[in-house]
Amino acid sequence: MGQFRAIVRNKKSFASVHPVRVVQPSEEIFMKQAELKQLETLSRIDRLIDRCESWPGVEHAWEPAHRMHAFMHRVLPRIRVMRERLESPLIVAMFGGTGTGKSSLVNAILGKEIARPGRTRPTTTRPMILVHPEINLDLLQLPINQCDLVRPAQPILEDIIIVDCPDPDTSEDGDSAGNLQRLRQFLPHCDVLIYTSTQQKYRSAGVQHELNDAAPGCKLVFVQTHADRDVDIREDWKSHLGSDYNVPEMFFIDSPGGLKKQLQNEPADPELTRLQNFLLQQLSSGNRSRIRQDNVLDLLYATLSRIRETLMHYIPALETLEEELENNSRKVQQEMSEQLQQELLSARQLWERRILESVVQQWGSTPFSWLLRLQNSLGVLVGSFGLMRARTSAFLALIGLTQGARMWKQHQQEQDFSTLLAELDDLPVHEADLRDQQLILQGYARSAGFDTGQLFSHAGNSNNKTDSGFREEFFHDARMEVDRAVEHLGKRNSGMLTRLIYDTLFLVYPGFLLYRIGRNFFWDSLIKGQEILSADFYLPAGVFLILWCGLFSMMFTRRLRRGLKREVKNLVDRMISRRLNNNLFPVLQEQCQLANQAVRDLTELEEECNTLRQLSTPQALGSALLHHQANE
């Protein structure tokens, strides 16, 4: 695939020096593997750009995400243009302050006086584009309307296009704003910046500021000019740039002297020759894809880092808002849990009946379980005795109506134990309290960057529904906890040891009575001829049997009540500590979640972009240290 092969455009010099070499099969395999790897990397870059374009993905009321989304969509077209012209000639911009010798350096690099130097033109006001005659400029979409276009047939221009940019710090007609506008119009199209400076200019704040803005997405070459009259300050300059830029190479050039020697067919200065060879090697056609790929990733990484740093300013306020939302919900949840505890403890009889049912179902058929069943249906039994004593039809109808109402109420309570929770429908927080909380949250939301007008108008229209989800979840969990508590108490009070103890002790007195009555009837009366026990025995025995049953029933009921209080307390503790998914203000909660998700997605995109940047081959060209710039 020719898109990724190294092509040396200086055909004449290359053919005269190097013989034609046959490519071995192993080299072809290596080239194919390199192309496949390059295609894989490009596909990952395309996928990353598409994901950046769709970020943050969901419409929400977080204004910082909206602003950064607009910023992202202003940068992405430039990134896509850089991605699409991987094989086009590299655009090299001469960048530097007034009087730093940009035009003279262009002439020295080309070995021909093409650009007008400072002695005839004090400063560059119109960009000059130097392009080879065989290159079609229309494919590059450069803004050439206000430029001086020159087409010299110099060999070095077969691989690059040189733009002699306007000065960023001043102009000959005082129109510095116009110069900056023309400069900023060109810089987004440039792949490499040759930054020229002098002993007097290398610390210029204005030029440095423009370089900081232009450096992301460009490779850099640093050249100190005026070598014929200035002191070599490269070490100090490198130290000055070191915190913001990677500076592997610096050059110290006498541009007019180097051009003069070339025009006289004399060998150029070693430093100028080193710069020319450096540009020929590093900016060759074989390095185009790699340079532009790195520029795409650098610019994209700088964009993502700047967006993330902007969003991170709002994270503390966002966390405070979420904490306030959580505190409000937790406060209401605790109040509702405490009210739940009071209601559950006040409905002790209903609890006992429900637990007795669970115990009886798990106990099995034993004498004591029948006593529990009798206790549970005592109301029905008493009503039956009342029907037996009725003397008139009116009295019978009154008793039947009363007993029917009691049975119906008991049936309803047994069928739907959750009616106990229905009395908790009213929130302990009044509407006025909710409005006060909303006003407080509105201030926190504004600090976190939310559009409070849109957000709270929507929340206000649906506020009657907003806390319903919170309450529904709370009561759903409460019903589950009540069922769990009933089941737990039923199992704990019907275990093997409990059944053995209660059944054994309960049968002591009934067993004694059966033994005494059986002995009297079979042995004393039939064998020994003694009299059968009279009512004087059976009446006290029956009374004591009732008292015995009442004692065990009371003991077991007290056991249930003690366990009930502990279980209700544990239930309420679990309800207080439970983290509900819903919130009193679910619209605001959802927006906070969307904002956090947008930050997480952006961080993931930044990490993916940085991973792709780490896969790039180190270059001798300079670049911006984007992690420093992103933190500014």
N, C-alpha and C positions, 0 to 999 in steps of 0.2 A: 504494500500500500504506500503510494508515493507521498501521501500526506505526512508520513512520519519518517521518511528517509533523509539522511544528511546529503544535501546538495551543495557543492562548492561552486559558487557562481563565477569566480575568477578563473574562467576556463583556460585562457591563454597561458597564464603563469603556471597553473596547475598541470596542464598537459605538457608543457615544455620541461618541467622538472621531474614529474612522476610518470613512470610507464604504466600502461594499463595492466591491472591485476585481476586475475580470475577469482571470483568469490567462491569459496569452498562450500560444500553442502552443510557442514557444521555451522558455518557463519550464517548461511541462509536460515537455518533453524533458529539460531540465536536472534537474528533479525525478526523473524516471525514471532518469537516469544516476546521480544521487546515491544513489537507492535500490538500484540494481544494485551500485554500489560498496560500499554498506553491507552488502548481502547477501553479497557476496564476502568482505568482511572478517569477517563473522560466521561464514561457513563455514570460514574459515581458523582462527578462534578455536576453533570446535567440533572441528576436526581436531587442533589443538594440544592441547586438553584430552584427547581420546581417546588421543593418543600419550603424554601424561603419565600417564594412568591405566595404560597397558600397560608403562610403564617399571619395572624394567630389562629385562623381557621373558623372561629365562631364569633358572631357579632355579640358584643357586650358593651357595658357602659364604662369601661376603664379607659379614660382618655389617654394616658401614656401609651397604651398599646395602639390606639388609633393613630396617634401622631407618629409613632415609630413604624407603623404599617405604611403610612404615607411616605416616610423617609426611605423605607426599604424599596418601595416601588419607584422611587426616583433614582435609586442607585442600580437596580437590577437591569434596566435597559443598557446602561454602560457595560455592565458585566456580560450581558448576552452578546453585545457587539464585540467585546474582547474575545469571548469564547468562539464566535463565529469566524473571525479572521485570524485563525491560528497560523496559517501559512502565508499571510500577506507580509510584505516587507515591514520590518520594525520601524516605528516612528520614534526618532531620537530628538529630544528638545534640548536646545542650549538654554540653560536657566542660570540666572545670576543677576547681581545688582548692576547699577549703572557704572560704566567704566571698568568692568572686570574683564573685558576683552573677549566677549562671546563671539562676536563676528570675526575677530582676528584668529581665534582658535578654530573656527570653522574653516577658514582659508588654510590654516596650517595643517589641519587633518586632511583636507582634500588635496593639498599641494598645489593649489591654484587660487589666485585672488578672485573670488566670486562675490562674497559678501562685502559690503562697504564697511571698512573698519572705522573706529572712533575718530580718527584724525579728519575724516571727511564727513562723517555723520555722527555727531556727538552721542547719540543714543538711538537704540532701536525702538521705533514706534510702530511700524508695520511689520507683522511677522513675515519672514522670508522662508519659503519652502523650497528646499533643494531636493529634487527628485530626478531619477534617471529617466531618459527619454522613453525607455521601453516599458515603464511602469504605468499602469492605468490608474490614475488618481480617483476616478469615479467609484471604484470598488471600495475605497477607504472612507468615503463620506466625510472628508475633511472640510471644515468651514473656510473655503479659499476665496470667498468674495472680497475680503478686505486684506488680501495677502499679495506679496510680491512672489510670483512663481518663477523659479529658475530651474532649467533642465540641463545641467552639465553631465556629460558622458564620462564621469569618473568611475573607476572600477568599484570603489567602496560603496557607491550609491546603488549598486546592483542588489545589495542586501538590506539597505536601510534608507529611510527618508529623514533628512535633517530639517528641523524647524528652528530658525533663529528667532527666539521668542522676544516679545517686548520686555522692557525692564519693569520689575514689579515695584521699584521704589521711587522713580521719578520719570519725567519725560521732558523733551526739549521745548514743548509748548505749554508746559504746566498742567497738561491734562493727565494727571496721574490716575484718576479714576478710569479714564478711557483706556489707559495702558493695562490696568488691572483687569478690566473687563475683557479686553482682547486676549490677555494672557490666560485667564480662567476659561475662556472659550476654547482654547487649544489644549490645555493640560489634560482634560479627560480623554483625549485621543492618543496620548503619548504612552509609549511602552518603556522608554528609558529617558532619564533626565541626566544630562551632563551638567553638573552644578559647578560653575566657575566662581572663584572668589580670589581676593587679594589680601595682602597683609593688613590693609586698612578696612576691608569689607567683611571679613569672615565671621565677625560677631554681629553683623547687622540684624537687628531685631525684626525689621519689616520683611527682609528677604527670608529670614528664618521662619517667620510665620507663614508666608506663602508656601515655603517648602514643606512645612508640616501638613498643610492642607493637600498638597499635590502628591506627596510621597507614597501614601497607600495606593497600591495597584501599579507602582512603577519600580523599575530597577534604577539604581543610582551609580553614577561615576563622579568622583570628586576630583577637581582639577584646580590647583593654585596657579594662576597666571602671573605675568610680570616677573618672570624669573630673572630677567636681565637687570632689574633694579630693586627687587624686594628680597627680604630675608625669608629663608625657608621656615614657614610656621606650620608645617603639616602635622607634626606631633601634637602641638597645642590645639590645632584645629580638630584633629582626630579625638583628642581628649574632650574638647568642647562638644563634639557630636556624639560621643560614645554612649551617653545615656539614652539617646533617642534613635540612633542609627547603627546599623552594622556597616562598618567601613573596612573592607578587606584590602582595598587599593586606593592610593592617592598619587596624583601626578603633579610635577612641578615644571611648568612649560613656559618657554619664551616663544610665544606664538609668532610675532613679527620676524624674529631671528630665524626661527625654524622655516618659515615660508620663504624667506630670502634665500636660504641655502638650497632649498628644493628648486626654486626658480633658476638658480645658477648651476643646477645639476650637481650640487655638492651633497654629501651625506648629511642628513638632518641630525639634530641633536639626539643623543641616546634616549632622553626622556620622552621626546616627541615620537621617536620611532617605537618606543615601548608602548605608548598610548595608541598609536596606529595599529600595531600588531594586536594589542589587547582588544580593540574594537573589532578588528577583522575576525579574531578568534571567537570572542564572546557573543558577538552580534551576527554571526554567520547564519545562513539559512538552516543549518542543522540544529541550531539552538532556538529557532523561532518559537516552536510549539512549547518547548520547555519554559521559555521566558514568559510567554503570554499565559500559559497555564498557571505559573507561579503568581503572575500579576493578578489573574482572576481570583485565585485563592486568597492572596494577600488583601485585595480590596474587599472581598466578601467577608473575610475574617475581621478586618477593621470595622466594617459596617455592623456585623453581628456584635462585636465587642462594644462598640459605641451604643448600640441599642440596649444591650444588656446592662451596661453601666448606667444608662439613663433610667431604666426600669428599676434597678437596684436601689435608687434613691427613694423609691416609694415603698420598698419592702417593709421597713420598720413601721411606717404608718399603716400598711396593710395588715401586718401582724398585730398591731394594737387594735385595729378594727375587729379582726377575727377573735382576739382575746376578749374584747368587750361583748361581742355577740355571744361567745361561749359563756361568759360570766352571767349575762342576762338570762340565758336559757337555763343555766345551772341553778340560778337563784329561784326561778319559777319552778323548775323541776324539784328542787328541795322542798319548796312550800307545798307543792302538790303531793309529794311523797309523805310529808308529815300529816297532811289532811287525810291521805289514804290510810295512814296508820290509825288515826282516830276513828275513821269510819269502820275499818275492819275490826278494831277492838270493841266498838260499840255494838257490832252485829255478832256478839258471841254465840247466841243461840243458833243462828244460821250456820256459823262455822262448825259448832258442835254437831249439828245434824249432818252436815256434809262430811265431816271427818268420821262420824259414826258409820255412815253408809260405806265409806271407803274401808274402814276397819272390818265391818261385818262381811264385806265382799271378800276380803283377804283372810279372814279368820277361819272360815269354814263352818261346819255344823257341829257345835259343842254347846254344853249347857250355858256357859257364860255368854256365848254369841247369841243364843236365843234370848237371854236376858237383855242384851243390848238391842236386839230387834224389838223386843217388847217395849223397852224404854223409848225407842225411836218412834214407835206407833202408839204411844200411850194416849195421845190426844184422840185418836180414832177409837181406841178402846173405851175411854171415858165417855165419848159421845154415844157409843153403842149401849153402855149401861144407862145413859140418860133416855135413850129411846125405849128401853125395856120398862122404865118407870113411868112413862107417859100415861096419863089417865084420860085425856081428852084429845080429840083430833086437832084442836088448835094448838095445844101444847106440843103434840107430836109434829105438827107442821113447823112450829117455831124451832124446835130442837133440830129437825131435819135441815131447815134452812141454815141454822148456825153451823151445824156440822158440815154441811156441804160447802159453805163459804170457807171454813177452816181447811177442809181437804183440798179445795181448789187453790187456796193460797199456798198451802204446803207443797202442792204439786208444782205450782209455778216456781216456788223457790228451789225445789229440788231439780227441776228441769233447766232452770237458767240461773245459776249462781252468780252470773255476771251482772244481775240486776243490782247487786251490792255496789258495783262500780258506777252504775248509771247516775247515782246521786252526786258524782264528782264532775258533772259536765261543766259546771261554771269554774272558769279559771280564777285562782285567787288574786290575780292581777287585774285591776279594773282598766277600762279603756283609757282613762286619764293617765294611768301609769304607763300604759303602752305608748301613748303619744309622747310622754316625757322621754321615755327611752328612745323613741324614734328620733326626736330632736337631737338628743345626745349623739346617737349613731350617725345622724346626718353630718354633724361636724367632723367626726372621725372619718366618714366616707369621703368628705370633701378633701381632707388632708391626704387621704390615700389616692386621690386622683380620679375619683368616680364622678360621673355626671349626676349629681344629686337631684337635679330637676327631673330628668328622665327616670332615674332609678326610683325615687320615692313617690313620684306621681303614679308609677306603675304599682309600687308596693302599697300605696294608700288605697288605690282602687280595689286591690285584691287582699287587703289586710284582714278582712273578715274570714278569708280562706287561708291566709298565711299561717295562722297559729293552729288551724284545724289539723294540719299534718302533724304538728308537734303533739297536740293533744291525742290524736288518734294513735300515734306511735306509743305515747306514754300509756294510754289505757290498754292498748293491745299487749304491751309488755307486762302491765300490771295483771291482766287476766292470765297470762302465761305464768307469771310468778305465783298467783293465787292457786292455780291448778297444780303447779309444782309443789307448793307448800302443802296442799291437801294430800297429794300423793305421798309426799315425804312423811307427813305425820301419820298417815294411814299405815305405811310400811313400818315406821318406827314403833307404833303402838300395836302392831299385830305380828311381831316377830315370834320365832319359835319359843324363846325363853319367856317372853311376856305371856304368850298363850298358856304355856305350861304352868307358870306361877299362878295366874288368875284362875284358870280352870281347876287346878288342884286345890287351891285354898277355898274357892267358891263351893266346891263339892263336899267340903268337910261337913258343914251343917246339914245340907240336904241328904248327904250320905248317911249321917247319923240318924236322921229322921226315918229314912227308908229302912235302915237296919233295925231301929227300935220298933217301928210299926210291923215289919215283917216278922221279927222275933216274937212279938206279942201275938200276931195272928196265927202263925204256923206252929211255933214251939210252945208258947205259954198256953194258948187257948186249946189247940188241938191235941197236944201231947200231955201237958200237965193239967189241962182243964181249968186254967185261970180265966178270969173275966177279960173281955176285950176292952181296950182302952176307950174311955168315954170322951165326951166333948170337953171335959175339963183338961184333957191332954191336948186335943187337937186345936182348940182355940188359941191357947198360948203358943203352941208350936207354930200355928199359922202366922200369928203376929210376929213371932221371932223370925220366921222365914222371910216375911216381908221386910222386917228390919235388916235382916242379913243381906237380902238382895239390894235394899236401898243403900246399905253400907258399901257394898262392892261397887254399885253403880256410881255412888258419890266419889269413891276413891278413884275409879277409872275416869270419871268426868274431871276431877281435879287434876289428874295426870294429863288429860288432854288440854286443860286450860293452861297449865304450866308450859307445856310444849307449844301451845298456841301463841302465847305471849312471846316466847323466844323466836318462834318461826316468823311471826309478824314483824318483829324487830329486824331479823335478818333479811326478810323480804324488803322492808323499807330501805335498809342499808344498801341492798343490791340495786334498788331503784334509784337511789341517790347517786351511787357510783357509776351507774350505767351511762354510757355515752350514746345519746340519741343521734340518729342520722339527720333528723329534721330539726329546724330551728324556729324560734319565734318569728324571725324575719327571713324566710327561706329565699326570697328574691335576692336580698343582699348577700346571704350566705352563698348562693349559687354564683353570684358575680365575683365574690372573693375566690371561690374555687376556680373559676375560669381564668382569673388574673394569675393565680399561682400556676395553673396549667400552662398559660402562655409563657411565663418565665421558665418553667421546666423545659418546654419545647424549644425555646430559644437557646437555652444552655446546651441542650442536646445538639442543635444545629451548629453551635459554635464549636463544640467538642469534635463533631464530625469534620468540620472544616479544618480545624487544627490538625486532626489526624492526617488528612490529605496533604496538608502543608508539610508535615513531618516526613512524608514519603518522598518529597522532592529531593533531587540531587543538589548538594551544596554548590553554590555558584561563587565566582570571583566578583560578581557585581554586588554593589551595595544595596541595602534595602532598609526600610523603616522597621524599627523594633516595635511591632504593633501592640504588644502587651503594655508598653510604656505609654504609648499614645492613647490607648483606650482608657487608661486610668486617669487621664488628665481631665 
